[in-house]
Amino acid sequence: MKTADGDFIAFFFIGLAFFFLIFIVVVTIGIRYRRKKKDHEQLKEKFDEQVMQSQIEIQEQTLQSISREIHDNLGQVASLIKINLNTIKVQDSEQASEKIKSTKELIKQLITDLKLLSTSLNTDKILQRGFISALQAEVEKINKLQLVNIRLEQADHTPDIKNNKAIILFRMCQEILNNSMKHSNAKNIIIGTRYKNAVFTLYIEDDGVGFNVGEILADPEKSGNGLVNLQSRAKVINGIIEFISSPGNGTKTLINITL
């Protein structure tokens, strides 16, 4: 009888210990799940904020470009149209015909340029057309300014990016190009894309003056937090950014994103 009672008590305590063990495991899993869920929500919130911020910055830069375009190009075309109309000699039918013909061509050019400007205000074009298409348009726009020569190199079978990551990546690319044109004194910039083992790589390389990467990252104030900001944005899209540069040897920036 004592043996049976002893076995019952032993089984009771073993069962109780097993129950508490299961309870602890369940609670631990629950806590870890809640933490991961909270981290995921915070990451998603930060991602959404970065997408919105990038959209705003893209629009601001686009507005600046539009302002220059209106002043430098559309204004000039409109002036030519006005000059043509004012110099038409009605009594000279041949001259009038030529003037009217050239004026029509100028008006056609003006309408086309206005349509391009109106579409450039819409950042949704990046999602609709994809990152590569938007990047090509950006390269053409910068080359038109004749401040620097930019060449886009796209590897074969490189997939496009047509989600919210594209907006952040596009803004990062704009920021890198702006830094290069403002501070590097570069004459040539190469933008390239690669894709291997589900990793999308974007690289931007210039032949400018270069800089000491370690020194700048150690003291972000020297670059106006530009490099740190790029690193932060790369993390938001689960990417890795690398700066390769040294004084007198240009700069190459690599961004790797798993698709």
For each residue, the residues with C-beta under 8 A, 3 or more apart:
1: 4 5
2: 5 6
3: 6 7
4: 1 7 8
5: 1 2 8 9
6: 2 3 9 10
7: 3 4 10 11
8: 4 5 11 12
9: 5 6 12 13
10: 6 7 13 14
11: 7 8 14 15
12: 8 9 15 16
13: 9 10 16 17
14: 10 11 17 18
15: 11 12 18 19
16: 12 13 19 20
17: 13 14 20 21
18: 14 15 21 22
19: 15 16 22 23
20: 16 17 23 24
21: 17 18 24 25
22: 18 19 25 26
23: 19 20 26 27
24: 20 21 27 28
25: 21 22 28 29
26: 22 23 29 30
27: 23 24 30 31
28: 24 25 31 32
29: 25 26 32 33
30: 26 27 33 34
31: 27 28 34 35
32: 28 29 35 36
33: 29 30 36 37
34: 30 31 37 38
35: 31 32 38 39
36: 32 33 39 40
37: 33 34 40 41
38: 34 35 41 42
39: 35 36 42 43
40: 36 37 43 44
41: 37 38 44 45
42: 38 39 45 46
43: 39 40 46 47 236
44: 40 41 47 48
45: 41 42 48 49
46: 42 43 49 50 236
47: 43 44 50 51 164 236 237
48: 44 45 51 52
49: 45 46 52 53
50: 46 47 53 54 168 233 236 237
51: 47 48 54 55 164 167 168
52: 48 49 55 56
53: 49 50 56 57
54: 50 51 57 58 167 168 170 171 233
55: 51 52 58 59 123 167
56: 52 53 59 60
57: 53 54 60 61 171 174
58: 54 55 61 62 123 126 167 170 171 174
59: 55 56 62 63 121 123
60: 56 57 63 64
61: 57 58 64 65 174 178
62: 58 59 65 66 120 121
63: 59 60 66 67 121
64: 60 61 67 68
65: 61 62 68 69 120 141
66: 62 63 69 70 117 120 121
67: 63 64 70 71
68: 64 65 71 72 145
69: 65 66 72 73 74 113 117
70: 66 67 73 74 75 117
71: 67 68 74 75
72: 68 69 75 76
73: 69 70 76 77 113
74: 69 70 71 77 78 110 113 114 117
75: 70 71 72 78 79
76: 72 73 79 80
77: 73 74 80 81 106 109 110 113
78: 74 75 81 82 110
79: 75 76 82 83
80: 76 77 83 84 106
81: 77 78 84 85 103 106 107 110
82: 78 79 85 86
83: 79 80 86 87
84: 80 81 87 88 99 102 103 106
85: 81 82 88 99 103
86: 82 83
87: 83 84 99
88: 84 85 95 96 99 100
89: 92 95 96
90: 96
91:
92: 89 95 96
93: 96 97
94: 97 98
95: 88 89 92 98 99
96: 88 89 90 92 93 99 100
97: 93 94 100 101
98: 94 95 101 102
99: 84 85 87 88 95 96 102 103
100: 88 96 97 103 104
101: 97 98 104 105
102: 84 98 99 105 106
103: 81 84 85 99 100 106 107
104: 100 101 107 108
105: 101 102 108 109
106: 77 80 81 84 102 103 109 110
107: 81 103 104 110 111
108: 104 105 111 112
109: 77 105 106 112 113
110: 74 77 78 81 106 107 113 114
111: 107 108 114 115
112: 108 109 115 116
113: 69 73 74 77 109 110 116 117
114: 74 110 111 117 118
115: 111 112 118 119
116: 112 113 119 120
117: 66 69 70 74 113 114 120 121
118: 114 115 121
119: 115 116 122 125
120: 62 65 66 116 117 125 137
121: 59 62 63 66 117 118
122: 119 125
123: 55 58 59 126 167
124: 127 128
125: 119 120 122 128 129 134
126: 58 123 129 130 131 134 166 167 170
127: 124 130 162 163 164 166 167
128: 124 125 162
129: 125 126 133 134
130: 126 127 133 134 160 161 162 166
131: 126 134 135 160 161 162 166 169 170
132: 135 136 154 158 160 161 193
133: 129 130 136 137 160
134: 125 126 129 130 131 137 138 166 170
135: 131 132 138 139 152 170 173 191
136: 132 133 139 140 152
137: 120 133 134 140 141
138: 134 135 141 142 170 173 174 177
139: 135 136 142 143 150 151 152 191
140: 136 137 143 144
141: 65 137 138 144 145
142: 138 139 145 147 148 150 177 181
143: 139 140 146 149 150
144: 140 141
145: 68 141 142
146: 143
147: 142 181
148: 142 180 181 186 187 188 189
149: 143 187 188 189
150: 139 142 143 177 188 189 190 191
151: 139 188 189 190 191
152: 135 136 139 191 192
153: 190 191 192 193
154: 132 158 192 193
155: 158 192 193 194 195
156:
157: 195
158: 132 154 155 193 194 195 200
159: 195 200 259
160: 130 131 132 133
161: 130 131 132 165 166 169 200 257 259
162: 127 128 130 131 166
163: 127 166
164: 47 51 127 167 168
165: 161 168 169 237 257
166: 126 127 130 131 134 161 162 163 169 170
167: 51 54 55 58 123 126 127 164 170 171
168: 50 51 54 164 165 171 172 233 236 237
169: 131 161 165 166 172 173 202 237 239 255 257
170: 54 58 126 131 134 135 138 166 167 173 174
171: 54 57 58 167 168 174 175 233
172: 168 169 175 176 230 233 234 241 255
173: 135 138 169 170 176 177 191 202 204
174: 57 58 61 138 170 171 177 178
175: 171 172 178 179 226 229 230
176: 172 173 179 180 204 230 253
177: 138 142 150 173 174 180 181 189 191 204
178: 61 174 175 181 182
179: 175 176 182 183 184 223 226
180: 148 176 177 183 184 186 189 204 206 208 251
181: 142 147 148 177 178 184 186 189
182: 178 179
183: 179 180 208 209
184: 179 180 181 206 208 209 210 250 251
185: 208 209
186: 148 180 181 189 206 207 208 250
187: 148 149 207
188: 148 149 150 151 206 207
189: 148 149 150 151 177 180 181 186 204 205 206 207
190: 150 151 153 203 204 205 206
191: 135 139 150 151 152 153 173 177 202 203 204
192: 152 153 154 155 202 203 204 205
193: 132 153 154 155 158 200 201 202 203
194: 155 158 200 201 203
195: 155 157 158 159 199 200 201 259
196: 199 201
197:
198: 258 259
199: 195 196 256 257 258 259
200: 158 159 161 193 194 195 256 257 258 259
201: 193 194 195 196 254 255 256 257
202: 169 173 191 192 193 254 255 257
203: 190 191 192 193 194 252 253 254 255
204: 173 176 177 180 189 190 191 192 252 253
205: 189 190 192 250 251 252 253
206: 180 184 186 188 189 190 250 251 252
207: 186 187 188 189 250
208: 180 183 184 185 186 250 251
209: 183 184 185 247 248 250
210: 184 245 246 247 248 249 250 251
211: 215 216 245 246 247 251
212: 215 216 245 246 247
213: 216 217 227 243 244 245 246
214: 217 218
215: 211 212 218 219 222
216: 211 212 213 219 220 222 223 227
217: 213 214 220 227 228 243
218: 214 215
219: 215 216 222
220: 216 217 223 224 225 227 228
221: 224 225
222: 215 216 219
223: 179 216 220 226 227 228
224: 220 221
225: 220 221 228 229
226: 175 179 223 229 230
227: 213 216 217 220 223 230 231 243
228: 217 220 223 225 231 232
229: 175 225 226 232 233
230: 172 175 176 226 227 233 234 241 253
231: 227 228 234 235 241
232: 228 229 235 236
233: 50 54 168 171 172 229 230 236 237
234: 172 230 231 237 239 240 241 255
235: 231 232 238 239
236: 43 46 47 50 168 232 233
237: 47 50 165 168 169 233 234 257
238: 235 257 258
239: 169 234 235 255 256 257 258
240: 234 255 256
241: 172 230 231 234 253 254 255 256
242: 253 254 255 256
243: 213 217 227 251 252 253
244: 213 251 252 253 254
245: 210 211 212 213 249 250 251 252
246: 210 211 212 213 249
247: 209 210 211 212
248: 209 210
249: 210 245 246
250: 184 186 205 206 207 208 209 210 245
251: 180 184 205 206 208 210 211 243 244 245
252: 203 204 205 206 243 244 245
253: 176 203 204 205 230 241 242 243 244
254: 201 202 203 241 242 244
255: 169 172 201 202 203 234 239 240 241 242
256: 199 200 201 239 240 241 242
257: 161 165 169 199 200 201 202 237 238 239
258: 198 199 200 238 239
259: 159 161 195 198 199 200
